[in-house]
Amino acid sequence: MSRILSEAEIDDLAVGAWIIGTGGGGSPYLNHLSVKRLCQAGQNFELIHPDELADDARVAVVSTMGAPLVMQERLQDSVDAARAVEVLANYLGAPFDAIMAVEIGGSNAFQPFMAAAHLDIPIVDADAMGRAYPEAQMTSFAVGGLQPWPLSLVDPRGIEAVISHVPTWKWMERSSRALTIEVGSMAATCKAPRTGAEVKEWGVIGSVSTAIRLGAVVREAQATHQDPVEALTEAGDGRCLFRGKIVDVDRQATGGFLRGIARLDGLDEWSGTRLEIDFQNEWIVARLDGHVLATVPHLICLLDTLSGEAVGTETARYGQRVSLVGMRAPDLFTTPAGLDYVGPRAFGYDIDPVDPTA
């Protein structure tokens, strides 16, 4: 089941990962270029299904932690991505057998690729979110009650740290976030190591392939002059909730996050309506004329209406013509345990979750 990804699939991953990143995870543009350059230089990227992992296999779980706006100003380096894995491997006293993304959304979809180019290990077709979330405890591994430590963190200036123990997942978020803010609100991290058995039981399986498939759908629609938003909605079992234009974006980088609200005026059948979307790195809650349309944990995807490609919380700007598409979250995150970590109340909203596809 393992396969070497083609350069075209790398291109499709960039499109699909940005869409299911729900506005966050950082724009994949720069990391996509880095991985394409590695491909063109002869680097192969092997993608394996989690079932190919031995139960006792050691799996590194990687991401860039920080505010998406900062990630557009400071380039992410594949050497730093690999170094975060090496630091944790040295701390644990053993190398890793495979690598995976903590989140498939945005630029973090490429973090395992960037690290794998230096480590010569395969990439697992799974992640721990099925999208992007802003905080370290918002993962399927946390929902499963797995151990949240240790974690390594690497800064481009050579700052390296290991958090060896924390009492809870939330404390891992707080401590690693504080370190990330101190080094400029962006750092390469390797999260708590996982076994093959844990990935198979608690990972969001097939998420890399899903992102590639959705990206391919959009790129095919563009090439054949079809409506890419409609094609994506059908392929992702989603629903188009709104079409309009952005009239205001109020955002600021604070506390290691990009927070704010985007306001949109409706077009076509939504003419005369106003959409507001709250965000914390990712799109969190969407309201149409005050009525809640969609919330986390479900996927709230803001897309350029013409191209079907994603609009991120850090790239949204006045005048863009956009469409809002909702897709259902993985079932694990809609359970009571999952909602404790990633439901609206986990973000401070005293509302029940709203499934945009219902």
C-alpha positions in Angstrom: 0.0 0.0 0.0 3.0 2.3 0.3 3.7 4.5 -2.7 6.0 7.3 -3.8 4.1 10.5 -4.3 4.4 12.3 -7.7 5.1 16.0 -8.1 1.5 16.4 -9.3 0.2 14.9 -6.1 2.4 17.3 -4.1 0.7 20.1 -6.0 -2.7 18.6 -5.2 -1.8 18.3 -1.5 -1.1 22.0 -1.4 -4.6 22.9 -2.7 -6.5 20.3 -0.6 -4.6 20.8 2.6 -5.2 24.5 2.5 -9.0 23.9 1.9 -9.4 21.5 4.8 -7.2 23.6 7.0 -10.3 25.7 7.6 -8.4 29.0 7.3 -5.5 27.9 9.5 -2.3 25.8 9.6 -0.6 28.6 7.7 -0.7 29.1 3.9 1.1 26.1 2.3 2.5 28.2 -0.5 6.1 28.5 0.8 6.4 25.0 2.2 4.9 23.7 -1.0 7.6 25.4 -3.0 10.2 23.9 -0.6 8.9 20.4 -1.1 8.6 20.8 -4.9 12.2 21.9 -5.0 13.2 18.7 -3.0 11.2 16.6 -5.5 12.8 18.2 -8.5 16.2 17.5 -6.9 15.4 13.8 -6.8 14.0 13.4 -3.3 11.3 10.7 -3.0 8.5 10.9 -0.5 7.1 7.5 0.5 3.5 7.6 1.9 2.4 4.5 3.9 -1.0 3.5 5.3 -1.0 3.2 9.1 -1.8 -0.5 8.8 1.8 -0.9 7.5 3.1 0.2 10.8 4.2 -2.4 13.4 2.3 -1.9 16.6 5.6 -1.0 18.4 6.8 1.3 15.6 7.9 4.8 16.8 6.1 7.6 15.0 7.2 11.2 15.2 4.3 13.8 15.1 5.4 17.2 13.8 4.1 20.7 13.2 5.1 24.3 13.1 3.6 26.0 16.1 2.6 29.6 16.1 0.6 32.4 14.5 -0.2 31.9 10.7 0.6 35.6 10.0 4.1 35.2 11.4 4.6 32.1 9.2 4.2 34.4 6.1 7.0 36.6 7.3 9.5 33.9 8.6 10.4 31.1 6.3 10.0 27.6 7.6 13.2 25.5 7.1 13.2 21.8 6.4 16.4 21.5 8.5 14.6 22.9 11.5 11.7 20.5 11.0 14.1 17.6 10.9 16.1 18.9 13.9 13.0 18.9 16.1 12.6 15.2 15.4 16.3 14.6 16.1 16.2 16.5 19.4 13.3 14.3 20.6 14.9 11.1 19.3 18.1 11.9 21.1 16.1 12.7 24.3 14.3 9.3 24.0 17.5 7.4 23.1 16.1 5.8 19.9 15.3 6.9 16.3 11.8 7.2 14.8 10.5 4.7 12.2 8.0 7.0 10.5 6.6 10.5 10.7 3.2 12.2 10.4 1.6 15.6 10.7 -0.3 16.6 13.8 -2.7 18.5 11.5 -3.3 18.0 7.8 -4.5 21.6 7.4 -2.4 24.3 5.6 1.4 24.4 5.7 1.6 21.8 8.5 0.6 19.1 5.9 4.1 19.6 4.5 6.0 19.6 7.8 6.5 15.7 7.8 7.6 15.9 4.1 10.2 18.6 5.0 11.6 16.6 7.9 11.5 13.3 6.1 13.7 14.7 3.3 16.6 14.7 5.9 15.6 11.7 8.0 14.9 9.1 5.3 11.8 7.7 6.9 8.3 7.2 5.4 5.3 9.6 5.9 2.1 8.1 7.5 -1.2 8.7 5.7 -2.9 10.1 8.8 -2.9 13.1 11.1 -4.5 13.9 14.5 -7.0 16.5 13.5 -8.5 15.9 10.1 -8.2 19.7 9.5 -6.3 22.4 11.5 -6.9 23.5 15.1 -5.0 26.2 17.0 -4.1 24.4 20.2 -1.8 21.4 21.0 -4.5 19.6 23.0 -7.1 19.7 20.2 -6.1 16.3 18.8 -7.5 12.8 18.4 -4.7 11.6 20.6 -5.8 13.9 23.4 -9.4 12.6 23.0 -8.0 9.1 23.3 -6.4 10.0 26.6 -2.9 9.3 25.3 0.2 10.7 27.0 0.9 14.4 26.0 4.7 14.4 26.7 7.5 14.8 25.8 7.7 17.6 23.2 10.7 19.2 21.5 10.9 22.7 20.1 13.5 24.2 17.7 14.0 27.8 16.7 15.9 28.9 13.6 18.5 30.7 15.8 19.5 27.4 17.4 17.3 27.5 20.4 16.3 23.9 21.4 14.1 22.8 24.2 12.4 19.6 25.5 9.3 19.7 27.7 9.8 16.4 29.6 6.6 16.2 31.6 3.3 18.0 32.1 0.2 17.1 34.1 -2.3 17.5 31.3 -2.6 18.2 27.6 -3.7 21.7 28.4 -0.5 22.3 30.3 1.4 21.1 27.3 -0.4 23.7 25.2 0.3 26.5 27.7 4.0 25.6 28.2 4.9 25.0 24.6 2.9 28.1 23.5 4.8 30.3 26.0 8.1 29.0 24.5 6.8 29.6 21.0 5.8 33.2 21.8 9.2 33.9 23.4 11.0 32.9 20.2 8.8 35.0 18.0 5.5 33.1 17.7 6.8 30.4 15.4 8.8 27.3 16.0 9.3 23.7 14.7 7.9 21.1 17.1 7.9 17.3 17.5 4.9 16.3 19.6 4.7 13.4 22.0 5.8 10.2 20.2 3.2 7.7 19.2 3.3 4.0 18.6 2.0 2.3 15.5 -0.8 0.8 17.5 -1.8 4.3 18.8 -1.8 5.8 15.4 -4.0 3.0 14.0 -6.5 3.3 16.9 -6.6 7.1 17.3 -5.2 8.7 14.2 -7.4 10.3 11.5 -6.7 7.7 8.9 -6.2 8.6 5.2 -6.1 12.3 5.7 -3.1 12.9 3.4 -4.8 11.0 0.6 -8.1 12.9 1.3 -6.3 16.3 0.9 -4.7 15.1 -2.3 -8.0 13.9 -3.7 -9.8 17.1 -2.9 -7.0 19.2 -4.3 -7.1 17.1 -7.5 -10.9 17.7 -7.8 -10.4 21.5 -7.6 -7.5 21.5 -10.1 -9.4 19.4 -12.5 -12.4 21.7 -12.3 -10.2 24.7 -13.0 -8.7 23.0 -16.0 -12.1 22.0 -17.5 -13.8 25.4 -16.7 -16.2 23.8 -14.2 -17.4 25.4 -11.0 -14.6 24.4 -8.6 -16.7 25.2 -5.5 -19.5 23.0 -6.7 -17.0 20.2 -7.5 -15.4 20.4 -4.1 -18.7 20.4 -2.3 -19.8 17.2 -4.1 -16.4 15.5 -3.6 -16.2 16.4 0.1 -19.9 15.7 0.9 -20.2 19.3 1.9 -22.6 22.2 1.4 -22.3 25.7 0.1 -23.6 28.0 2.8 -22.9 31.4 1.4 -21.5 33.4 -1.5 -20.4 37.0 -1.1 -17.5 39.4 -0.8 -15.3 40.4 2.2 -16.0 43.9 3.4 -13.9 43.9 6.6 -11.3 41.9 8.4 -10.4 42.7 12.0 -7.5 40.7 13.2 -4.5 40.8 15.4 -1.7 38.4 16.4 -1.9 38.0 20.2 -1.0 35.3 22.7 0.6 33.3 19.9 -2.6 33.1 17.8 -4.2 35.1 15.0 -7.6 36.2 16.3 -10.4 38.3 14.9 -13.6 38.4 12.8 -14.3 38.6 9.1 -17.4 40.3 7.8 -18.9 39.6 4.4 -21.8 41.0 2.3 -23.9 38.5 0.4 -24.1 38.2 -3.4 -26.5 36.3 -5.7 -29.2 34.5 -3.7 -27.5 35.8 -0.5 -27.8 39.5 -1.6 -28.8 41.7 1.3 -27.4 39.4 4.0 -24.3 39.7 6.3 -22.0 36.9 7.2 -19.6 37.1 10.1 -16.9 34.5 10.8 -15.0 34.4 14.1 -11.5 33.0 13.9 -8.6 31.8 16.1 -6.0 30.8 13.5 -8.9 28.8 12.0 -12.5 29.8 11.2 -14.4 28.9 14.3 -18.1 30.1 14.1 -20.0 31.4 11.1 -23.2 33.5 11.6 -25.6 34.6 8.8 -27.6 37.7 10.0 -26.9 36.6 13.6 -28.0 33.0 13.0 -25.3 30.3 13.6 -24.6 28.5 10.3 -21.6 26.4 11.4 -19.3 25.8 14.2 -16.2 23.8 15.2 -15.6 20.9 15.2 -17.1 20.9 11.7 -15.0 22.3 8.8 -15.8 25.9 7.9 -14.0 26.5 4.6 -13.8 29.9 3.0 -12.9 29.6 -0.7 -12.2 32.0 -3.6 -15.4 31.7 -5.6 -13.6 31.6 -9.0 -10.6 29.3 -8.3 -12.1 27.2 -5.5 -8.9 27.6 -3.5 -8.8 28.4 0.2 -8.7 31.8 1.8 -6.9 31.8 5.0 -7.5 33.9 8.1 -4.2 35.6 7.5 -4.8 36.1 3.7 -8.4 37.2 3.7 -8.7 40.8 2.4 -11.3 43.4 1.5 -13.1 42.9 -1.8 -12.4 39.1 -2.3 -15.3 37.2 -3.8 -15.7 34.1 -1.7 -17.9 31.1 -1.0 -18.4 29.4 2.3 -18.4 25.6 2.3 -19.2 23.4 5.3 -18.1 19.8 5.7 -18.7 17.4 8.6 -15.9 16.7 11.1 -14.5 13.2 11.7 -16.9 11.3 13.9 -14.5 11.1 16.8 -14.6 14.8 17.3 -18.4 14.9 17.5 -18.5 12.6 20.5 -18.9 14.1 24.0 -15.2 13.5 24.6 -14.3 15.1 21.3 -16.5 18.1 21.9 -14.8 18.7 25.2 -11.6 19.3 23.3 -12.8 20.9 20.1 -16.4 21.9 20.4 -17.6 25.6 20.6 -17.3 25.7 24.3 -13.6 24.7 24.1 -13.1 28.1 22.3 -15.2 30.0 24.8 -18.6 30.0 22.9 -21.5 29.0 25.0 -23.4 27.4 22.1 -24.0 23.9 20.9 -22.2 22.6 17.8 -23.9 23.2 14.5 -23.3 20.7 11.6 -23.3 22.7 8.4 -24.2 19.7 6.3 -27.3 18.7 8.3 
